């Protein structure tokens, strides 16, 4: 079977969904181009800054995509076959993930660009606000843990390709460090010179390509350069990357967040476009089974684990943090929420389909499928790029660099959002509050990353990302459920229209059911003695975090019920939306 009809069919379905269902959502949410957004009314050059949708799209897309639509689809495809993964990506992104992102962005804009927690506080209770913020901050911590670990792992070791050439972790590290310097230079030039963003794009995108070309020539081996023992090299990289996150989270958005997101978005477009060209003209066939069974080799059942393994690419609660944390503060017009919120989610679904294709082209049991997800993605994308006659070494280096670039966009945004939450919970203000909140948000992940690794049944160390990825997936989907819950309560209390229960209510129920089921399945067995069958207190932090998250989610449901039950006894609340003002 040819790969092309499957991928092309998915693209057609997603495109049609954007045109049809996207318009329906825009009409239901009453998006109005004349209603001033917080980016305009509160413009300060630090957090609030209106920008054109084509540029905001790059920043938002690069922030939400990250490693999620790569790791999740690859892991799910290997576990259950590609057909269930494709169906969930399409159905989830169109009717759940896209709705989640677009409504979260709109809700934030209508509430002064506040977080979803602010929406929850106004329409539910102060208690639910604190519960939601606590849940989000915990989620951000292990997102940072998982993504930091999977990124720094690509900075060490080497990979031998089919043609005998090698891609070294040091080369990827060099390219990454050079890439991180480019947005800072770009931001300074945009701020203090007359350089336009269009010309900056023309200048700096080729420089990004140059970093990929130069990196393998001057690999930065941290262990040899500074005499760091091999066993501690990744720990040093973990510290280095988190230091970058701390700095990135406190500097103005124009200096790093906006230019880095802009370049990262084009990186995503190039990776997606390169994969599409390879699929279109490469003549690749599908060799992996469409369905491998209801239970994976690791003993995980398709229900519910498919729906938490593929988070980004189908539905991701993390997207609501980006939409209501940074994107809503830069949205120029309300009507841009359709392309930024809904369009980005569907585009991310295509990234997931291309990532899944990197599994589909290999036979089950192929050595190409034995590595980590980032290596499987790099090998697959490198194969697709062969149609452009790009040497395999540079094609794989490009894919690895793209992977780490996506993660950078998530890591520094997560750290910034964690800082916002700490400041909200503690009341810390000014520069001291910014630094303390940021250091706490980055310090807790660092604690986990520097712990002695757990060992598997064969006595081999388990990568930290593998320990936290399943928990990330389940809690990320539960965060999506909580966001949809808050949005549903807001829409019902302000609209009283039956479509609310279908458009946001049913997706909320589905995400609550799948994520709670998966989280419970991962948590409760850890409290059972595998030998005697009695109750034990696990040393693994995952089940304890799982218990906390399930408790917070259950309490949020209670708060939502109380808000809706009490609302039936009070008059209908007016819409909390500013009156549209005529433009000049």
Secondary structure, 3 states (H helix, E strand, C coil): CECHHHHHHHHHHHHHHHHHHHHHHHHHCCCCCCCCCHHHHCCCCCCCCCECHHHHHHHHHHHHHCCHHHHHHHHHHHHHCHHHHHHHHHHHHHHHHHHHHHHHHHHHHHCCCCCHHHHHHHHCCHHHHHHHHHHHHHHHHHHHHHHHHHHHHHHCCEEECCCCCEEEHHHHHHHHHHHHHHHHHHHHHHHHCCCCHHHHHHHHHHHHHHHHHHHHHHCCCHHHHHCCCHHHHHHHHHHHHHHHHHHHHHCCCCCCHHHHHHHHHHHHHHHHHHHHHHHHHCCCECCCCCCCCCECCCCCEHHHHHHHHCCCCCCCCHHHHHHHHCHHHCECCHHHHHHHHHHHHHHHHHHHHHHHHHHHCCCCCCHHHCCCHHHHHHHHHHHHHHHHCCCHHHHHHHHHHHHHHHHHHHHHHHHHHHHHHHHHHHCCCHHHHHHHHHHHHHHHHHHHHCCCCCECCCCCECCHHHHHHHHHHHHHHHHHHHHHHHHHHHHHHHHCCCHHHHHHHHHHHHHHHHHHHHHHHHHHHHHECCCCCCECCCCCHHHHHHHHHHHHHHHHHHHHHHHHHHHCCCCCCCCCCCCCCCCC
